[in-house]
């Protein structure tokens, strides 16, 4: 037998927090890009060029992947909350 100790409201609250975090990811990545751009002014040579190219290739992937993962987690929590409520209504 399953013993559910979390409320649908709590799941939705956590989903909202994840959704907010998803929005903060973009800001964090922008700060990272600015930090690396500032570093490039202090660093020259092939290693700097290679690192800058690698970093610049990764940023769009990080932005897309992190946003997608957090969106999926948010949707899953909301779906589970809806399912918990549906089951509760059937039991009552």
Biopython code that builds the backbone (N, CA, C, O; Angstrom):
import numpy as np
from Bio.PDB.StructureBuilder import StructureBuilder

atoms = [
    (1, "UNK", "N", (0.833, -1.176, 0.000)),
    (1, "UNK", "CA", (0.000, 0.000, 0.000)),
    (1, "UNK", "C", (0.886, 1.250, 0.000)),
    (1, "UNK", "O", (1.909, 1.302, 0.682)),
    (2, "UNK", "N", (0.481, 2.230, -0.759)),
    (2, "UNK", "CA", (1.229, 3.473, -0.882)),
    (2, "UNK", "C", (0.797, 4.440, 0.209)),
    (2, "UNK", "O", (-0.394, 4.599, 0.477)),
    (3, "UNK", "N", (1.765, 5.079, 0.830)),
    (3, "UNK", "CA", (1.488, 6.069, 1.863)),
    (3, "UNK", "C", (1.997, 7.425, 1.361)),
    (3, "UNK", "O", (3.182, 7.732, 1.489)),
    (4, "UNK", "N", (1.109, 8.222, 0.799)),
    (4, "UNK", "CA", (1.475, 9.524, 0.248)),
    (4, "UNK", "C", (1.457, 10.552, 1.371)),
    (4, "UNK", "O", (0.428, 10.772, 2.010)),
    (5, "UNK", "N", (2.608, 11.179, 1.604)),
    (5, "UNK", "CA", (2.711, 12.147, 2.689)),
    (5, "UNK", "C", (2.939, 13.565, 2.183)),
    (5, "UNK", "O", (3.232, 14.465, 2.970)),
    (6, "UNK", "N", (2.810, 13.768, 0.897)),
    (6, "UNK", "CA", (2.995, 15.099, 0.329)),
    (6, "UNK", "C", (1.678, 15.526, -0.309)),
    (6, "UNK", "O", (0.988, 14.723, -0.937)),
    (7, "UNK", "N", (1.347, 16.773, -0.141)),
    (7, "UNK", "CA", (0.078, 17.257, -0.691)),
    (7, "UNK", "C", (0.278, 17.741, -2.125)),
    (7, "UNK", "O", (1.384, 18.119, -2.511)),
    (8, "UNK", "N", (-0.797, 17.728, -2.911)),
    (8, "UNK", "CA", (-0.709, 18.293, -4.262)),
    (8, "UNK", "C", (-0.271, 19.759, -4.233)),
    (8, "UNK", "O", (0.444, 20.216, -5.125)),
    (9, "UNK", "N", (-0.699, 20.485, -3.211)),
    (9, "UNK", "CA", (-0.313, 21.892, -3.099)),
    (9, "UNK", "C", (1.195, 22.036, -2.916)),
    (9, "UNK", "O", (1.816, 22.933, -3.485)),
    (10, "UNK", "N", (1.774, 21.146, -2.119)),
    (10, "UNK", "CA", (3.233, 21.185, -1.906)),
    (10, "UNK", "C", (3.966, 20.872, -3.207)),
    (10, "UNK", "O", (4.965, 21.515, -3.529)),
    (11, "UNK", "N", (3.478, 19.893, -3.947)),
    (11, "UNK", "CA", (4.097, 19.563, -5.230)),
    (11, "UNK", "C", (4.028, 20.748, -6.185)),
    (11, "UNK", "O", (4.993, 21.045, -6.888)),
    (12, "UNK", "N", (2.890, 21.418, -6.206)),
    (12, "UNK", "CA", (2.744, 22.592, -7.082)),
    (12, "UNK", "C", (3.652, 23.735, -6.627)),
    (12, "UNK", "O", (4.183, 24.479, -7.453)),
    (13, "UNK", "N", (3.824, 23.869, -5.334)),
    (13, "UNK", "CA", (4.716, 24.902, -4.806)),
    (13, "UNK", "C", (6.159, 24.649, -5.248)),
    (13, "UNK", "O", (6.858, 25.571, -5.669)),
    (14, "UNK", "N", (6.590, 23.411, -5.149)),
    (14, "UNK", "CA", (7.943, 23.063, -5.591)),
    (14, "UNK", "C", (8.062, 23.253, -7.104)),
    (14, "UNK", "O", (9.096, 23.708, -7.593)),
    (15, "UNK", "N", (7.018, 22.910, -7.835)),
    (15, "UNK", "CA", (7.026, 23.121, -9.287)),
    (15, "UNK", "C", (7.201, 24.601, -9.614)),
    (15, "UNK", "O", (7.938, 24.951, -10.537)),
    (16, "UNK", "N", (6.540, 25.455, -8.875)),
    (16, "UNK", "CA", (6.680, 26.902, -9.089)),
    (16, "UNK", "C", (8.102, 27.370, -8.782)),
    (16, "UNK", "O", (8.644, 28.232, -9.473)),
    (17, "UNK", "N", (8.692, 26.798, -7.747)),
    (17, "UNK", "CA", (10.075, 27.135, -7.413)),
    (17, "UNK", "C", (11.012, 26.725, -8.540)),
    (17, "UNK", "O", (11.901, 27.486, -8.921)),
    (18, "UNK", "N", (10.815, 25.522, -9.076)),
    (18, "UNK", "CA", (11.640, 25.070, -10.196)),
    (18, "UNK", "C", (11.457, 25.971, -11.408)),
    (18, "UNK", "O", (12.413, 26.262, -12.126)),
    (19, "UNK", "N", (10.229, 26.407, -11.628)),
    (19, "UNK", "CA", (9.960, 27.296, -12.749)),
    (19, "UNK", "C", (10.708, 28.620, -12.568)),
    (19, "UNK", "O", (11.251, 29.165, -13.529)),
    (20, "UNK", "N", (10.733, 29.127, -11.354)),
    (20, "UNK", "CA", (11.503, 30.352, -11.075)),
    (20, "UNK", "C", (12.994, 30.113, -11.284)),
    (20, "UNK", "O", (13.697, 30.965, -11.828)),
    (21, "UNK", "N", (13.466, 28.960, -10.851)),
    (21, "UNK", "CA", (14.880, 28.619, -11.034)),
    (21, "UNK", "C", (15.236, 28.535, -12.512)),
    (21, "UNK", "O", (16.338, 28.907, -12.918)),
    (22, "UNK", "N", (14.303, 28.047, -13.307)),
    (22, "UNK", "CA", (14.530, 27.962, -14.751)),
    (22, "UNK", "C", (14.789, 29.353, -15.312)),
    (22, "UNK", "O", (15.657, 29.531, -16.166)),
    (23, "UNK", "N", (14.049, 30.318, -14.841)),
    (23, "UNK", "CA", (14.234, 31.691, -15.306)),
    (23, "UNK", "C", (15.564, 32.268, -14.810)),
    (23, "UNK", "O", (16.186, 33.077, -15.498)),
    (24, "UNK", "N", (15.992, 31.856, -13.632)),
    (24, "UNK", "CA", (17.263, 32.328, -13.084)),
    (24, "UNK", "C", (18.456, 31.726, -13.814)),
    (24, "UNK", "O", (19.532, 32.323, -13.835)),
    (25, "UNK", "N", (18.281, 30.553, -14.412)),
    (25, "UNK", "CA", (19.357, 29.911, -15.159)),
    (25, "UNK", "C", (19.854, 30.838, -16.263)),
    (25, "UNK", "O", (21.060, 30.969, -16.473)),
    (26, "UNK", "N", (18.936, 31.470, -16.957)),
    (26, "UNK", "CA", (19.315, 32.363, -18.044)),
    (26, "UNK", "C", (20.176, 33.512, -17.526)),
    (26, "UNK", "O", (21.182, 33.868, -18.141)),
    (27, "UNK", "N", (19.786, 34.079, -16.415)),
    (27, "UNK", "CA", (20.554, 35.173, -15.815)),
    (27, "UNK", "C", (21.939, 34.695, -15.380)),
    (27, "UNK", "O", (22.931, 35.393, -15.591)),
    (28, "UNK", "N", (22.008, 33.524, -14.783)),
    (28, "UNK", "CA", (23.285, 32.960, -14.344)),
    (28, "UNK", "C", (24.207, 32.719, -15.528)),
    (28, "UNK", "O", (25.396, 33.033, -15.465)),
    (29, "UNK", "N", (23.668, 32.166, -16.603)),
    (29, "UNK", "CA", (24.494, 31.923, -17.784)),
    (29, "UNK", "C", (24.979, 33.233, -18.402)),
    (29, "UNK", "O", (26.112, 33.312, -18.877)),
    (30, "UNK", "N", (24.143, 34.243, -18.397)),
    (30, "UNK", "CA", (24.561, 35.557, -18.901)),
    (30, "UNK", "C", (25.714, 36.096, -18.062)),
    (30, "UNK", "O", (26.667, 36.655, -18.605)),
    (31, "UNK", "N", (25.633, 35.934, -16.749)),
    (31, "UNK", "CA", (26.730, 36.357, -15.866)),
    (31, "UNK", "C", (28.011, 35.578, -16.163)),
    (31, "UNK", "O", (29.102, 36.148, -16.147)),
    (32, "UNK", "N", (27.881, 34.282, -16.433)),
    (32, "UNK", "CA", (29.044, 33.468, -16.778)),
    (32, "UNK", "C", (29.689, 33.966, -18.066)),
    (32, "UNK", "O", (30.911, 34.086, -18.149)),
    (33, "UNK", "N", (28.868, 34.255, -19.066)),
    (33, "UNK", "CA", (29.384, 34.755, -20.341)),
    (33, "UNK", "C", (30.128, 36.071, -20.121)),
    (33, "UNK", "O", (31.215, 36.268, -20.664)),
    (34, "UNK", "N", (29.552, 36.961, -19.335)),
    (34, "UNK", "CA", (30.212, 38.240, -19.054)),
    (34, "UNK", "C", (31.543, 38.037, -18.341)),
    (34, "UNK", "O", (32.518, 38.727, -18.641)),
    (35, "UNK", "N", (31.592, 37.106, -17.408)),
    (35, "UNK", "CA", (32.829, 36.819, -16.681)),
    (35, "UNK", "C", (33.905, 36.307, -17.625)),
    (35, "UNK", "O", (35.053, 36.748, -17.565)),
    (36, "UNK", "N", (33.533, 35.375, -18.497)),
    (36, "UNK", "CA", (34.498, 34.826, -19.457)),
    (36, "UNK", "C", (34.931, 35.900, -20.449)),
    (36, "UNK", "O", (36.107, 35.973, -20.807)),
    (37, "UNK", "N", (34.000, 36.728, -20.892)),
    (37, "UNK", "CA", (34.361, 37.813, -21.811)),
    (37, "UNK", "C", (35.357, 38.773, -21.162)),
    (37, "UNK", "O", (36.296, 39.231, -21.814)),
    (38, "UNK", "N", (35.154, 39.075, -19.888)),
    (38, "UNK", "CA", (36.100, 39.939, -19.172)),
    (38, "UNK", "C", (37.471, 39.281, -19.058)),
    (38, "UNK", "O", (38.496, 39.950, -19.184)),
    (39, "UNK", "N", (37.487, 37.984, -18.821)),
    (39, "UNK", "CA", (38.745, 37.249, -18.712)),
    (39, "UNK", "C", (39.520, 37.293, -20.023)),
    (39, "UNK", "O", (40.748, 37.369, -20.017)),
    (40, "UNK", "N", (38.818, 37.248, -21.130)),
    (40, "UNK", "CA", (39.486, 37.241, -22.430)),
    (40, "UNK", "C", (40.298, 38.510, -22.664)),
    (40, "UNK", "O", (41.268, 38.498, -23.423)),
    (41, "UNK", "N", (39.907, 39.596, -22.020)),
    (41, "UNK", "CA", (40.683, 40.821, -22.131)),
    (41, "UNK", "C", (42.018, 40.746, -21.406)),
    (41, "UNK", "O", (42.905, 41.564, -21.649)),
    (42, "UNK", "N", (42.165, 39.769, -20.516)),
    (42, "UNK", "CA", (43.384, 39.614, -19.720)),
    (42, "UNK", "C", (44.239, 38.440, -20.188)),
    (42, "UNK", "O", (45.332, 38.222, -19.666)),
    (43, "UNK", "N", (43.753, 37.690, -21.161)),
    (43, "UNK", "CA", (44.379, 36.425, -21.524)),
    (43, "UNK", "C", (44.469, 36.367, -23.035)),
    (43, "UNK", "O", (43.468, 36.578, -23.720)),
    (44, "UNK", "N", (45.637, 36.089, -23.563)),
    (44, "UNK", "CA", (45.802, 35.976, -25.012)),
    (44, "UNK", "C", (46.542, 34.690, -25.340)),
    (44, "UNK", "O", (47.201, 34.096, -24.487)),
    (45, "UNK", "N", (46.421, 34.282, -26.574)),
    (45, "UNK", "CA", (47.128, 33.095, -27.031)),
    (45, "UNK", "C", (46.175, 32.014, -27.494)),
    (45, "UNK", "O", (44.954, 32.155, -27.418)),
    (46, "UNK", "N", (46.766, 30.923, -27.980)),
    (46, "UNK", "CA", (45.969, 29.824, -28.524)),
    (46, "UNK", "C", (45.084, 29.165, -27.475)),
    (46, "UNK", "O", (43.949, 28.793, -27.769)),
    (47, "UNK", "N", (45.588, 29.019, -26.264)),
    (47, "UNK", "CA", (44.778, 28.404, -25.201)),
    (47, "UNK", "C", (43.535, 29.241, -24.935)),
    (47, "UNK", "O", (42.450, 28.698, -24.726)),
    (48, "UNK", "N", (43.688, 30.562, -24.942)),
    (48, "UNK", "CA", (42.541, 31.449, -24.724)),
    (48, "UNK", "C", (41.535, 31.309, -25.848)),
    (48, "UNK", "O", (40.331, 31.231, -25.602)),
    (49, "UNK", "N", (42.020, 31.277, -27.084)),
    (49, "UNK", "CA", (41.127, 31.150, -28.241)),
    (49, "UNK", "C", (40.390, 29.821, -28.187)),
    (49, "UNK", "O", (39.179, 29.775, -28.401)),
    (50, "UNK", "N", (41.114, 28.735, -27.900)),
    (50, "UNK", "CA", (40.485, 27.414, -27.809)),
    (50, "UNK", "C", (39.440, 27.376, -26.702)),
    (50, "UNK", "O", (38.339, 26.858, -26.891)),
    (51, "UNK", "N", (39.795, 27.930, -25.544)),
    (51, "UNK", "CA", (38.847, 27.927, -24.428)),
    (51, "UNK", "C", (37.619, 28.761, -24.765)),
    (51, "UNK", "O", (36.492, 28.334, -24.515)),
    (52, "UNK", "N", (37.825, 29.931, -25.325)),
    (52, "UNK", "CA", (36.702, 30.809, -25.673)),
    (52, "UNK", "C", (35.782, 30.129, -26.676)),
    (52, "UNK", "O", (34.560, 30.208, -26.550)),
    (53, "UNK", "N", (36.357, 29.467, -27.666)),
    (53, "UNK", "CA", (35.533, 28.759, -28.654)),
    (53, "UNK", "C", (34.736, 27.635, -28.007)),
    (53, "UNK", "O", (33.545, 27.479, -28.276)),
    (54, "UNK", "N", (35.393, 26.849, -27.152)),
    (54, "UNK", "CA", (34.707, 25.753, -26.466)),
    (54, "UNK", "C", (33.588, 26.297, -25.590)),
    (54, "UNK", "O", (32.469, 25.784, -25.608)),
    (55, "UNK", "N", (33.890, 27.326, -24.832)),
    (55, "UNK", "CA", (32.892, 27.907, -23.937)),
    (55, "UNK", "C", (31.705, 28.441, -24.732)),
    (55, "UNK", "O", (30.553, 28.182, -24.385)),
    (56, "UNK", "N", (31.983, 29.175, -25.785)),
    (56, "UNK", "CA", (30.915, 29.760, -26.596)),
    (56, "UNK", "C", (30.060, 28.705, -27.292)),
    (56, "UNK", "O", (28.883, 28.942, -27.563)),
    (57, "UNK", "N", (30.644, 27.542, -27.584)),
    (57, "UNK", "CA", (29.858, 26.434, -28.138)),
    (57, "UNK", "C", (28.950, 25.811, -27.077)),
    (57, "UNK", "O", (27.851, 25.352, -27.387)),
    (58, "UNK", "N", (29.408, 25.799, -25.839)),
    (58, "UNK", "CA", (28.666, 25.137, -24.768)),
    (58, "UNK", "C", (27.518, 25.969, -24.213)),
    (58, "UNK", "O", (26.521, 25.412, -23.752)),
    (59, "UNK", "N", (27.640, 27.283, -24.247)),
    (59, "UNK", "CA", (26.621, 28.140, -23.631)),
    (59, "UNK", "C", (25.222, 27.880, -24.189)),
    (59, "UNK", "O", (24.295, 27.692, -23.402)),
    (60, "UNK", "N", (25.026, 27.860, -25.516)),
    (60, "UNK", "CA", (23.666, 27.592, -26.013)),
    (60, "UNK", "C", (23.148, 26.214, -25.586)),
    (60, "UNK", "O", (21.961, 26.050, -25.305)),
    (61, "UNK", "N", (24.048, 25.229, -25.541)),
    (61, "UNK", "CA", (23.646, 23.888, -25.110)),
    (61, "UNK", "C", (23.221, 23.904, -23.644)),
    (61, "UNK", "O", (22.204, 23.316, -23.277)),
    (62, "UNK", "N", (24.010, 24.585, -22.808)),
    (62, "UNK", "CA", (23.656, 24.674, -21.390)),
    (62, "UNK", "C", (22.319, 25.378, -21.220)),
    (62, "UNK", "O", (21.466, 24.935, -20.451)),
    (63, "UNK", "N", (22.144, 26.470, -21.938)),
    (63, "UNK", "CA", (20.912, 27.256, -21.831)),
    (63, "UNK", "C", (19.704, 26.393, -22.207)),
    (63, "UNK", "O", (18.698, 26.374, -21.498)),
    (64, "UNK", "N", (19.816, 25.687, -23.322)),
    (64, "UNK", "CA", (18.715, 24.847, -23.800)),
    (64, "UNK", "C", (18.484, 23.655, -22.887)),
    (64, "UNK", "O", (17.351, 23.390, -22.484)),
    (65, "UNK", "N", (19.551, 22.934, -22.558)),
    (65, "UNK", "CA", (19.410, 21.708, -21.768)),
    (65, "UNK", "C", (18.899, 21.974, -20.360)),
    (65, "UNK", "O", (17.990, 21.287, -19.895)),
    (66, "UNK", "N", (19.465, 22.951, -19.681)),
    (66, "UNK", "CA", (19.015, 23.238, -18.315)),
    (66, "UNK", "C", (17.569, 23.715, -18.295)),
    (66, "UNK", "O", (16.783, 23.305, -17.440)),
    (67, "UNK", "N", (17.227, 24.573, -19.230)),
    (67, "UNK", "CA", (15.845, 25.059, -19.290)),
    (67, "UNK", "C", (14.887, 23.907, -19.569)),
    (67, "UNK", "O", (13.816, 23.822, -18.968)),
    (68, "UNK", "N", (15.276, 23.027, -20.477)),
    (68, "UNK", "CA", (14.420, 21.888, -20.823)),
    (68, "UNK", "C", (14.265, 20.928, -19.643)),
    (68, "UNK", "O", (13.162, 20.462, -19.360)),
    (69, "UNK", "N", (15.354, 20.639, -18.966)),
    (69, "UNK", "CA", (15.300, 19.733, -17.815)),
    (69, "UNK", "C", (14.401, 20.307, -16.721)),
    (69, "UNK", "O", (13.549, 19.601, -16.181)),
    (70, "UNK", "N", (14.589, 21.574, -16.398)),
    (70, "UNK", "CA", (13.758, 22.187, -15.354)),
    (70, "UNK", "C", (12.300, 22.267, -15.775)),
    (70, "UNK", "O", (11.409, 22.089, -14.944)),
    (71, "UNK", "N", (12.043, 22.531, -17.041)),
    (71, "UNK", "CA", (10.660, 22.557, -17.540)),
    (71, "UNK", "C", (10.023, 21.178, -17.401)),
    (71, "UNK", "O", (8.874, 21.066, -16.976)),
    (72, "UNK", "N", (10.766, 20.124, -17.760)),
    (72, "UNK", "CA", (10.241, 18.760, -17.632)),
    (72, "UNK", "C", (9.958, 18.403, -16.178)),
    (72, "UNK", "O", (8.923, 17.811, -15.870)),
    (73, "UNK", "N", (10.869, 18.758, -15.294)),
    (73, "UNK", "CA", (10.653, 18.475, -13.870)),
    (73, "UNK", "C", (9.432, 19.220, -13.342)),
    (73, "UNK", "O", (8.651, 18.672, -12.564)),
    (74, "UNK", "N", (9.273, 20.465, -13.767)),
    (74, "UNK", "CA", (8.119, 21.265, -13.355)),
    (74, "UNK", "C", (6.823, 20.627, -13.830)),
    (74, "UNK", "O", (5.876, 20.480, -13.058)),
    (75, "UNK", "N", (6.785, 20.253, -15.093)),
    (75, "UNK", "CA", (5.578, 19.631, -15.646)),
    (75, "UNK", "C", (5.271, 18.310, -14.954)),
    (75, "UNK", "O", (4.111, 18.005, -14.679)),
    (76, "UNK", "N", (6.307, 17.529, -14.675)),
    (76, "UNK", "CA", (6.098, 16.246, -13.996)),
    (76, "UNK", "C", (5.485, 16.442, -12.613)),
    (76, "UNK", "O", (4.550, 15.732, -12.243)),
    (77, "UNK", "N", (6.005, 17.397, -11.851)),
    (77, "UNK", "CA", (5.449, 17.641, -10.512)),
    (77, "UNK", "C", (3.991, 18.078, -10.593)),
    (77, "UNK", "O", (3.166, 17.636, -9.794)),
    (78, "UNK", "N", (3.671, 18.930, -11.541)),
    (78, "UNK", "CA", (2.282, 19.382, -11.692)),
    (78, "UNK", "C", (1.373, 18.231, -12.123)),
    (78, "UNK", "O", (0.236, 18.123, -11.665)),
    (79, "UNK", "N", (1.880, 17.382, -12.997)),
    (79, "UNK", "CA", (1.100, 16.219, -13.439)),
    (79, "UNK", "C", (0.859, 15.265, -12.268)),
    (79, "UNK", "O", (-0.247, 14.750, -12.103)),
    (80, "UNK", "N", (1.878, 15.034, -11.466)),
    (80, "UNK", "CA", (1.743, 14.155, -10.302)),
    (80, "UNK", "C", (0.756, 14.751, -9.304)),
    (80, "UNK", "O", (-0.059, 14.023, -8.737)),
    (81, "UNK", "N", (0.816, 16.057, -9.082)),
    (81, "UNK", "CA", (-0.131, 16.717, -8.173)),
    (81, "UNK", "C", (-1.555, 16.520, -8.665)),
    (81, "UNK", "O", (-2.449, 16.216, -7.875)),
    (82, "UNK", "N", (-1.775, 16.689, -9.963)),
    (82, "UNK", "CA", (-3.112, 16.481, -10.535)),
    (82, "UNK", "C", (-3.571, 15.039, -10.349)),
    (82, "UNK", "O", (-4.736, 14.783, -10.042)),
    (83, "UNK", "N", (-2.651, 14.105, -10.536)),
    (83, "UNK", "CA", (-2.987, 12.688, -10.382)),
    (83, "UNK", "C", (-3.324, 12.369, -8.920)),
    (83, "UNK", "O", (-4.277, 11.637, -8.655)),
    (84, "UNK", "N", (-2.558, 12.906, -7.979)),
    (84, "UNK", "CA", (-2.860, 12.703, -6.560)),
    (84, "UNK", "C", (-4.259, 13.209, -6.232)),
    (84, "UNK", "O", (-5.020, 12.538, -5.535)),
    (85, "UNK", "N", (-4.595, 14.389, -6.734)),
    (85, "UNK", "CA", (-5.927, 14.944, -6.476)),
    (85, "UNK", "C", (-7.015, 14.074, -7.088)),
    (85, "UNK", "O", (-8.058, 13.850, -6.474)),
    (86, "UNK", "N", (-6.771, 13.588, -8.293)),
    (86, "UNK", "CA", (-7.764, 12.745, -8.962)),
    (86, "UNK", "C", (-8.001, 11.466, -8.157)),
    (86, "UNK", "O", (-9.145, 11.062, -7.951)),
    (87, "UNK", "N", (-6.934, 10.842, -7.711)),
    (87, "UNK", "CA", (-7.055, 9.608, -6.930)),
    (87, "UNK", "C", (-7.757, 9.888, -5.607)),
    (87, "UNK", "O", (-8.606, 9.107, -5.178)),
    (88, "UNK", "N", (-7.409, 10.997, -4.957)),
    (88, "UNK", "CA", (-8.076, 11.366, -3.702)),
    (88, "UNK", "C", (-9.578, 11.523, -3.900)),
    (88, "UNK", "O", (-10.362, 11.090, -3.056)),
    (89, "UNK", "N", (-9.976, 12.130, -4.989)),
    (89, "UNK", "CA", (-11.400, 12.333, -5.268)),
    (89, "UNK", "C", (-12.113, 11.005, -5.511)),
    (89, "UNK", "O", (-13.276, 10.842, -5.141)),
    (90, "UNK", "N", (-11.417, 10.063, -6.130)),
    (90, "UNK", "CA", (-12.017, 8.752, -6.381)),
    (90, "UNK", "C", (-12.196, 7.966, -5.088)),
    (90, "UNK", "O", (-13.159, 7.212, -4.947)),
    (91, "UNK", "N", (-11.283, 8.137, -4.156)),
    (91, "UNK", "CA", (-11.320, 7.401, -2.893)),
    (91, "UNK", "C", (-12.419, 7.937, -1.993)),
    (91, "UNK", "O", (-13.047, 7.183, -1.249)),
    (92, "UNK", "N", (-12.648, 9.238, -2.063)),
    (92, "UNK", "CA", (-13.629, 9.870, -1.167)),
    (92, "UNK", "C", (-15.029, 9.535, -1.558)),
    (92, "UNK", "O", (-15.975, 9.984, -0.911)),
]
sb = StructureBuilder()
sb.init_structure("model")
sb.init_model(0)
sb.init_chain("A")
sb.init_seg("    ")
for serial, (resi, resn, name, xyz) in enumerate(atoms, 1):
    if name == "N":
        sb.init_residue(resn, " ", resi, " ")
    sb.init_atom(name, np.array(xyz, "f"), 0.0, 1.0, " ", f" {name:<3s}", serial, name[0])
structure = sb.get_structure()
